[in-house]
């Protein structure tokens, strides 16, 4: 039986699930989205923000974080937020799962330029790299000008 979720799960719960299930025989397996949702949360407060950054040792920017997390689970995605937006299938907010990407547009046109990306955690929250002062943070989605994207469902 596969454990699947819609709209995501709080990262702390996922981290506990990962700790519990890793290394044990279980009929349950975590989905790609559940793994990415939990894994990105491990960088909160531990990796710095660096413009153009794409590794935990040197730091991340928003799209570098998404690329690194997805790559950790075998999915190669483009480097920039705009290119990631073009690569992903668009989905509605109500269809988004934790682990999908949240794309921030310059205006209300859903086809407008994407300037920021985060990894959705469900319930209008995400994890992203925003600026040098904040680093990697858990955030409420602050703009109405977003779209959601998936490569898994």
Contact map, one row per residue, 1 for C-alpha under 8 A:
111000000000000000000000001110000000000000000000000000000000000000000000000000000000000000000000000000000000000000000000000000000000000000000000000000000
111100000000000000000000001111100000000000000000000000000000000000000000000000000000000000000000000000000000000000000000000000000000000000000000000000000
111110000000000000000000000111100000000000000000000000000000000000000000000000000000000000000000000000000000000000000000000000000000000000000000000000000
011111000000000000000000000001100100000000000000000000000000000000000000000000000000000000000000000000000000000000000000000000000000000000000000000000000
001111111000000000000000000000000100000000000000000000000000000000000000000000000000000000000000110000000000000000000000000000000000000000000000000000000
000111110000000000000000000000000000000000000000000000000000000000000000000000000000000000000011110000000000000000000000000000000000000000000000000000000
000011111000000000000000000000000000000000000000000000000000000000000000000000000000000000000111110000000000000000000000111000000000000000000000000000000
000011111100000000000000000000000100100000000000000000000000000000000000000000000000000000000001111000000000000000000001111000000000000000000000000000000
000010111110110000000000000000000100100000000000000000000000000000000000000000000000000000000000010000000000000000000000110000000000000000000000000000000
000000011111110000000000000000000000000000000000000000000000000000000000000000000000000000000000000000000000000000000000110000000000000000000000000000000
000000001111111000000000000000000000110010000000000000000000000000000000000000000000000000000000000000000000000000000000100000000000000000000000000000000
000000000111111100000000000000000000010000000000000000000000000000000000000000000000000000000000000000000000000000000000000000000000000000000000000000000
000000001111111110000000000000000000000000000000000000000000000000000000000000000000000000000000000000000000000000000000000000000000000000000000000000000
000000001111111111000000000000000110110000000000000000000000000000000000000000000000000000000000000000000000000000000000000000000000000000000000000000000
000000000011111111100000000000000000011000000000000000000000000000000000000000000000000000000000000000000000000000000000000000000000000000000000000000000
000000000001111111110000000000000000000000000000000000000000000000000000000000000000000000000000000000000000000000000000000000000000000000000000000000000
000000000000111111111000000000000000000000000000000000000000000000000000000000000000000000000000000000000000000000000000000000000000000000000000000000000
000000000000011111111100000000000010010000000000000000000000000000000000000000000000000000000000000000000000000000000000000000000000000000000000000000000
000000000000001111111100000000000000000000000000000000000000000000000000000000000000000000000000000000000000000000000000000000000000000000000000000000000
000000000000000111111101000000000000000000000000000000000000000000000000000000000000000000000000000000000000000000000000000000000000000000000000000000000
000000000000000011111111110000000000000000000000000000000000000000000000000000000000000000000000000000000000000000000000000000000000000000000000000000000
000000000000000001111111000000000000000000000000000000000000000000000000000000000000000000000000000000000000000000000000000000000000000000000000000000000
000000000000000000001111100000000000000000000000000000000000000000000000000000000000000000000000000000000000000000000000000000000000000000000000000000000
000000000000000000011111110000000000000000000000000000000000000000000000000000000000000000000000000000000000000000000000000000000000000000000000000000000
000000000000000000001011111000000000000000000000000000000000000000000000000000000000000000000000000000000000000000000000000000000000000000000000000000000
000000000000000000001001111110000000000000000000000000000000000000000000000000000000000000000000000000000000000000000000000000000000000000000000000000000
110000000000000000000000111110000000000000000000000000000000000000000000000000000000000000000000000000000000000000000000000000000000000000000000000000000
111000000000000000000000011111000000000000000000000000000000000000000000000000000000000000000000000000000000000000000000000000000000000000000000000000000
111000000000000000000000011111100000000000000000000000000000000000000000000000000000000000000000000000000000000000000000000000000000000000000000000000000
011100000000000000000000000111111110000000000000000000000000000000000000000000000000000000000000000000000000000000000000000000000000000000000000000000000
011100000000000000000000000011111110000000000000000000000000000000000000000000000000000000000000000000000000000000000000000000000000000000000000000000000
000000000000000000000000000001111111000000000000000000000000000000000000100000000000000000000000001000000000000000000000000000000000000000000000000000010
000000000000000000000000000001111111100000000000000000000000000000000000000000000000000000000000111100000000000000000000000000000000000000000000000000010
000110011000010000000000000001111111110000000000000000000000000000000000000000000000000000000000011000000000000000000000000000000000000000000000000000000
000000000000010001000000000001111111111000000000000000000000000000000000000000000000000000000000001000000000000000000000000000000000000000000000000000000
000000000000000000000000000000011111111100000000000000000000000000001100100000000000000000000000001000000000000000000000000000000000000000000000000000000
000000011010010000000000000000001111111110000000000000000000000000000000000000000000000000000000011000000000000000000011100000000000000000000000000000000
000000000011011001000000000000000111111111000000000000000000000000000000000000000000000000000000000000000000000000000000000000000000000000000000000000000
000000000000001000000000000000000011111111100000000000000000000000001000000000000000000000000000000000000000000000000000000000000000000000000000000000000
000000000000000000000000000000000001111111110000000000000000000010001000000000000000000000000000000000000000000000000010000000100000000000000000000000000
000000000010000000000000000000000000111111110000000000000000000000000000000000000000000000000000000000000000000000000000000000100000000001000000000000000
000000000000000000000000000000000000011111110100000000000000000000000000000000000000000000000000000000000000000000000000000000000000000000000000000000000
000000000000000000000000000000000000001111111110000000010000000000000000000000000000000000000000000000000000000000000000000000000000000100000000000000000
000000000000000000000000000000000000000111111110000000000000000000000000000000000000000000000000000000000000000000000000000000100000001111000000000000000
000000000000000000000000000000000000000000111111000000000000000000000000000000000000000000000000000000000000000000000000000000000000001110000000000000000
000000000000000000000000000000000000000001111111000000000000000000000000000000000000000000000000000000000000000000000000000000000000000100000000000000000
000000000000000000000000000000000000000000111111100000011111000000000000000000000000000000000000000000000000000000000000000000000000001100000000000000000
000000000000000000000000000000000000000000001111110000010111000000000000000000000000000000000000000000000000000000000000000000000001001100000000000000000
000000000000000000000000000000000000000000000011111010000011100000000000000000000000000000000000000000000000000000000000000000001111111100000000000000000
000000000000000000000000000000000000000000000001111110000111100000000000000000000000000000000000000000000000000000000000000000000011000000000000000000000
000000000000000000000000000000000000000000000000111110000001100000000000000000000000000000000000000000000000000000000000000000000000000000000000000000000
000000000000000000000000000000000000000000000000011111000001100100000000000000000000000000000000000000000000000000000000000000000000000000000000000000000
000000000000000000000000000000000000000000000000111111100111100110000000000000000000000000000000000000000000000000000000000000000000000000000000000000000
000000000000000000000000000000000000000000000000000111110111101110110000000000000000000000000000000000000000000000000000000000000000000000000000000000000
000000000000000000000000000000000000000000000000000011111111000110010000000000000000000000000000000000000000000000000000000000000000000000000000000000000
000000000000000000000000000000000000000000100011000001111111000000000000000000000000000000000000000000000000000000000000000000000000000000000000000000000
000000000000000000000000000000000000000000000010000000111110000000000000000000000000000000000000000000000000000000000000000000000000000000000000000000000
000000000000000000000000000000000000000000000011010011111111000000000000000000000000000000000000000000000000000000000000000000000000000000000000000000000
000000000000000000000000000000000000000000000011110011111111100000000000000000000000000000000000000000000000000000000000000000000000000000000000000000000
000000000000000000000000000000000000000000000011111111110111111110000000000000000000000000000000000000000000000000000000000000001000000000000000000000000
000000000000000000000000000000000000000000000000111111000011111110000000000000000000000000000000000000000000000000000000000000001110000000000000000000000
000000000000000000000000000000000000000000000000000000000001111111000000000000001000000000000000000000000000000000011100000000011100000000000000000000000
000000000000000000000000000000000000000000000000000001000001111111100000000000111001000000000000000000000000000000011100000000000000000000000000000000000
000000000000000000000000000000000000000000000000000111100001111111110000000000110000000000000000000000000000000000000000000000000000000000000000000000000
000000000000000000000000000000000000000100000000000011100001111111111000000000000000000000000000000000000000000000000000000000011000000000000000000000000
000000000000000000000000000000000000000000000000000000000000011111111100000000000000000000000000000010000000000000001110000000000000000000000000000000000
000000000000000000000000000000000000000000000000000001000000001111111110000111100000000000000000000000000000000000000000000000000000000000000000000000000
000000000000000000000000000000000000000000000000000001100000000111111111000000000000000000000000000000000000000000000000000000000000000000000000000000000
000000000000000000000000000000000001001100000000000000000000000011111111100000000000000000000000000000000000000000000000000000000000000000000000000000000
000000000000000000000000000000000001000000000000000000000000000001111111111110000000000000000000000000000000000000000000000000000000000000000000000000000
000000000000000000000000000000000000000000000000000000000000000000111111111110000000000000000000000000000000000000000000000000000000000000000000000000000
000000000000000000000000000000000000000000000000000000000000000000011111111000000000000000000000000000000000000000000000000000000000000000000000000000000
000000000000000000000000000000010001000000000000000000000000000000001111111000000000000000000000000000000000000000000000000000000000000000000000000000000
000000000000000000000000000000000000000000000000000000000000000000000111111100000000000000000000000000000000000000000000000000000000000000000000000000000
000000000000000000000000000000000000000000000000000000000000000000000111111110000000000000000000000000000000000000000000000000000000000000000000000000000
000000000000000000000000000000000000000000000000000000000000000000100110011111000000000000000000000000000000000000000000000000000000000000000000000000000
000000000000000000000000000000000000000000000000000000000000000000100110001111100001001000000000000000000000000000000000000000000000000000000000000000000
000000000000000000000000000000000000000000000000000000000000000000100000000111110011001000000000000000000000000000000000000000000000000000000000000000000
000000000000000000000000000000000000000000000000000000000000001100100000000011111011000000000000000000000000000000000000000000000000000000000000000000000
000000000000000000000000000000000000000000000000000000000000001100000000000001111111000000000000000000000000000000000000000000000000000000000000000000000
000000000000000000000000000000000000000000000000000000000000011000000000000000111111100000000000000000100000000001111000000000000000000000000000000000000
000000000000000000000000000000000000000000000000000000000000000000000000000000011111110000000000000000000000000011100000000000000000000000000000000000000
000000000000000000000000000000000000000000000000000000000000000000000000000001111111111000000000000000000000000000000000000000000000000000000000000000000
000000000000000000000000000000000000000000000000000000000000001000000000000011111111111100000000000000000000000000000000000000000000000000000000000000000
000000000000000000000000000000000000000000000000000000000000000000000000000000001111111100000000000000100000000001000000000000000000000000000000000010000
000000000000000000000000000000000000000000000000000000000000000000000000000000000111111110000000000000000000000000000000000000000000000000000000000000000
000000000000000000000000000000000000000000000000000000000000000000000000000011000011111110000000000000000000000000000000000000000000000000000000000000000
000000000000000000000000000000000000000000000000000000000000000000000000000000000001111111000000000000000000000000000000000000000000000000000000000011100
000000000000000000000000000000000000000000000000000000000000000000000000000000000000011111100000000000000000000000000000000000000000000000000000000011100
000000000000000000000000000000000000000000000000000000000000000000000000000000000000000111110000000000000000000000000000000000000000000000000000001111000
000000000000000000000000000000000000000000000000000000000000000000000000000000000000000011111011000000000000000000000000000000000000000000000000001111000
000000000000000000000000000000000000000000000000000000000000000000000000000000000000000001111111000000000000000000000000000000000000000000000000001100000
000000000000000000000000000000000000000000000000000000000000000000000000000000000000000000111111000000000000000000000000000000000000000000000000001100000
000000100000000000000000000000000000000000000000000000000000000000000000000000000000000000011111000000000000000000000000000000000000000000000000000000000
000001100000000000000000000000000000000000000000000000000000000000000000000000000000000000111111100000000000000000000000000000000000000000000000000000000
000001110000000000000000000000000000000000000000000000000000000000000000000000000000000000111111110100000000000000000001010000000000000000000000000111000
000011110000000000000000000000001000000000000000000000000000000000000000000000000000000000000011111100000000000000000001110000000000000000000000000000000
000011111000000000000000000000001100100000000000000000000000000000000000000000000000000000000001111100000000000000000011110000000000000000000000000000000
000000010000000000000000000000011111100000000000000000000000000000000000000000000000000000000000111110000000000000000011100000000000000000000000000000000
000000000000000000000000000000001000000000000000000000000000000000000000000000000000000000000001111111000000000000000011000000000000000000000000000111100
000000000000000000000000000000000000000000000000000000000000000001000000000000000000000000000000001111100000000000001111000000000000000000000000000111000
000000000000000000000000000000000000000000000000000000000000000000000000000000000000000000000000000111110000000000001111000001000000000000000000011110000
000000000000000000000000000000000000000000000000000000000000000000000000000000001000100000000000000011111000000001111100000000000000000000000000011110000
000000000000000000000000000000000000000000000000000000000000000000000000000000000000000000000000000001111100000001111000000000000000000000000010111000000
000000000000000000000000000000000000000000000000000000000000000000000000000000000000000000000000000000111111111111110000000000000000000000000000111000000
000000000000000000000000000000000000000000000000000000000000000000000000000000000000000000000000000000011111000111100000000000000000000000000000100000000
000000000000000000000000000000000000000000000000000000000000000000000000000000000000000000000000000000001111110100000000000000000000000000000000100000000
000000000000000000000000000000000000000000000000000000000000000000000000000000000000000000000000000000001111110100000000000000000000000000000001110000000
000000000000000000000000000000000000000000000000000000000000000000000000000000000000000000000000000000001011111100000000000000000000000000000000100000000
000000000000000000000000000000000000000000000000000000000000000000000000000000000000000000000000000000001011111100000000000000000000000000000000111000000
000000000000000000000000000000000000000000000000000000000000000000000000000000000000000000000000000000001000111110000000000000000000000000000000000000000
000000000000000000000000000000000000000000000000000000000000000000000000000000000000000000000000000000001111111111000000000000000000000000000000000000000
000000000000000000000000000000000000000000000000000000000000000000000000000000000100000000000000000000001100001111100000000000000000000000000000000000000
000000000000000000000000000000000000000000000000000000000000000000000000000000001100100000000000000000111100000111111000000000000000000000000000000000000
000000000000000000000000000000000000000000000000000000000000000000000000000000001100000000000000000000111100000011111000000000000000000000000000000000000
000000000000000000000000000000000000000000000000000000000000011000000000000000001000000000000000000000111000000001111100000000000000000000000000000000000
000000000000000000000000000000000000000000000000000000000000011001000000000000001000000000000000000011110000000001111110000000010000000000000000000000000
000000000000000000000000000000000000000000000000000000000000011001000000000000000000000000000000000011100000000000011111000001111000000000000000000000000
000000000000000000000000000000000000100100000000000000000000000001000000000000000000000000000000011111000000000000001111100001110000000000000000000000000
000000010000000000000000000000000000100000000000000000000000000000000000000000000000000000000001111111000000000000000111110111100000000000000000000000000
000000111110000000000000000000000000100000000000000000000000000000000000000000000000000000000000111000000000000000000011111111100000000000000000000000000
000000111100000000000000000000000000000000000000000000000000000000000000000000000000000000000001110000000000000000000001111111000000000000000000000000000
000000110000000000000000000000000000000000000000000000000000000000000000000000000000000000000000000000000000000000000000111110000000000000000000000000000
000000000000000000000000000000000000000000000000000000000000000000000000000000000000000000000000000000000000000000000001111111000000000000011000000000000
000000000000000000000000000000000000000000000000000000000000000000000000000000000000000000000000000000000000000000000001111111100000000001111000000000000
000000000000000000000000000000000000000000000000000000000000000000000000000000000000000000000000000001000000000000000111110111110000000001111000000000000
000000000000000000000000000000000000000110010000000000000000000000000000000000000000000000000000000000000000000000000111100011111000000111100000000000000
000000000000000000000000000000000000000000000000000000000000010010000000000000000000000000000000000000000000000000001110000001111100000111100000000000000
000000000000000000000000000000000000000000000000100000000001110010000000000000000000000000000000000000000000000000000100000000111110011110000000000000000
000000000000000000000000000000000000000000000000100000000000110000000000000000000000000000000000000000000000000000000000000000011111011110000000000000000
000000000000000000000000000000000000000000000000110000000000100000000000000000000000000000000000000000000000000000000000000000001111111000000000000000000
000000000000000000000000000000000000000000000001110000000000000000000000000000000000000000000000000000000000000000000000000000000111111000000000000000000
000000000000000000000000000000000000000000000000100000000000000000000000000000000000000000000000000000000000000000000000000000000011111000000000000000000
000000000000000000000000000000000000000000000000100000000000000000000000000000000000000000000000000000000000000000000000000000001111111110000000000000000
000000000000000000000000000000000000000000011011100000000000000000000000000000000000000000000000000000000000000000000000000000001111111110000000000000000
000000000000000000000000000000000000000000111111100000000000000000000000000000000000000000000000000000000000000000000000000000111100011111000000000000000
000000000000000000000000000000000000000000011000000000000000000000000000000000000000000000000000000000000000000000000000000000111100011111100000000000000
000000000000000000000000000000000000000010010000000000000000000000000000000000000000000000000000000000000000000000000000000011110000000111110000000000000
000000000000000000000000000000000000000000000000000000000000000000000000000000000000000000000000000000000000000000000000000011110000000011111000000000000
000000000000000000000000000000000000000000000000000000000000000000000000000000000000000000000000000000000000000000000000000111000000000001111100000000000
000000000000000000000000000000000000000000000000000000000000000000000000000000000000000000000000000000000000000000000000000111000000000000111110000000000
000000000000000000000000000000000000000000000000000000000000000000000000000000000000000000000000000000000000000000000000000000000000000000011111000000000
000000000000000000000000000000000000000000000000000000000000000000000000000000000000000000000000000000010000000000000000000000000000000000001111110000000
000000000000000000000000000000000000000000000000000000000000000000000000000000000000000000000000000000000001000000000000000000000000000000000111110000000
000000000000000000000000000000000000000000000000000000000000000000000000000000000000000000000000000000011111110000000000000000000000000000000011111000000
000000000000000000000000000000000000000000000000000000000000000000000000000000000000000000000000000001111001010000000000000000000000000000000011111100000
000000000000000000000000000000000000000000000000000000000000000000000000000000000000000001111000000001111000010000000000000000000000000000000000111110000
000000000000000000000000000000000000000000000000000000000000000000000000000000000000000001111001000111100000000000000000000000000000000000000000011111000
000000000000000000000000000000000000000000000000000000000000000000000000000000000000100111100001000111100000000000000000000000000000000000000000001111100
000000000000000000000000000000000000000000000000000000000000000000000000000000000000000111100001000110000000000000000000000000000000000000000000000111111
000000000000000000000000000000000000000000000000000000000000000000000000000000000000000110000000000100000000000000000000000000000000000000000000000011111
000000000000000000000000000000011000000000000000000000000000000000000000000000000000000000000000000000000000000000000000000000000000000000000000000001111
000000000000000000000000000000000000000000000000000000000000000000000000000000000000000000000000000000000000000000000000000000000000000000000000000001111
